[in-house]
Amino acid sequence: MRCGFDPYDQLVRYKCWHKNGYMSSTGKCFAIGSSTRQCLNVFEQRQRDFAQGNKISLEDLDSFNKLEILNSFDINCGINDATDNEGLMRRASVPLLFHQDPKKAVEYSGRSAKIIHANQNIYDACRYYGALIVAAIQGMAKTELLDPDFYKKQEDWFGSELLQENVRKITEGSYKRKNGYQDDENTFEEGVLAAVNRGDNTDTRAAIYGQLSSTYYGYKELPSRWVEHVYAVKFITCMDKWIAYQNSN
């Protein structure tokens, strides 16, 4: 298992998922977005070029047997014009692991998305989302998380990189218009169902809602009848305990 923040490792695991179904609930890659597919094609080509130029095998590159030379590998394979929401749907693990250092959590939330989605708006949205998850772990109330001034109050978490104006407007409440949002009625279950029932990319909607809301409401509020059907639930629980252990040291 790799430790810390390692974007190269992240790309290798995405590639293994794409090619071999790594960590997929079906054993196969499915529903891969166009931005992710394009990025992984770029990554694989760079691996081939890098392996040839350094006279090493692709297997070594994937198994990290040549770590000392990977510092020169360009991991920025992201698509500049990407506009999908895939970046947001797989962010939770980063702020969960680094939540004790909010600045790192926010920075890595953005950087871990940028290697695939180089669009600045996606980068900033992921940084802000990471900040919300950190704040939820810290026990902030929902009113504080939804506060139009949340960004201003936690601005030091974002370092010297300010949010883009259109992302900042959303944080300040521009989404509060008809059909722009939906209340979860203070339960995780109702929120997930509402996200799914809105239609249009239901899987990503539910994943994006679920990451933040499950952090806010906590494990005990997850419907047990849903949890028992989660693929590899014992493995996921073990990983959760490992993350908690890492945060305690």
Stockholm file with secondary structure:
# STOCKHOLM 1.0

chainA/1-249         MRCGFDPYDQLVRYKCWHKNGYMSSTGKCFAIGSSTRQCLNVFEQRQRDFAQGNKISLEDLDSFNKLEILNSFDINCGINDATDNEGLMRRASVPLLFHQDPKKAVEYSGRSAKIIHANQNIYDACRYYGALIVAAIQGMAKTELLDPDFYKKQEDWFGSELLQENVRKITEGSYKRKNGYQDDENTFEEGVLAAVNRGDNTDTRAAIYGQLSSTYYGYKELPSRWVEHVYAVKFITCMDKWIAYQNSN
#=GR chainA/1-249 SS CCCSCCHHHHHHHHHHHHHHCTTCTTSSCCSCCHHHHHHHHHHHHHHHHHHHHHTCCHHHHHHTTTGGGGGGCCCCCCBTTCCSSHHHHTCTHHHHHHTTSHHHHHHHHHHHHHTTBCCHHHHHHHHHHHHHHHHHHTTCCHHHHTCTTHHHHTGGGGTTCCCCHHHHHIIIIITCSTTSCCCCTTCHHHHHHHHHHTCSSHHHHHHHHHHHHHHHHCGGGSCHHHHTTSTTHHHHHHHHHHHHHHHTC
#=GC SS_cons         CCCSCCHHHHHHHHHHHHHHCTTCTTSSCCSCCHHHHHHHHHHHHHHHHHHHHHTCCHHHHHHTTTGGGGGGCCCCCCBTTCCSSHHHHTCTHHHHHHTTSHHHHHHHHHHHHHTTBCCHHHHHHHHHHHHHHHHHHTTCCHHHHTCTTHHHHTGGGGTTCCCCHHHHHIIIIITCSTTSCCCCTTCHHHHHHHHHHTCSSHHHHHHHHHHHHHHHHCGGGSCHHHHTTSTTHHHHHHHHHHHHHHHTC
//
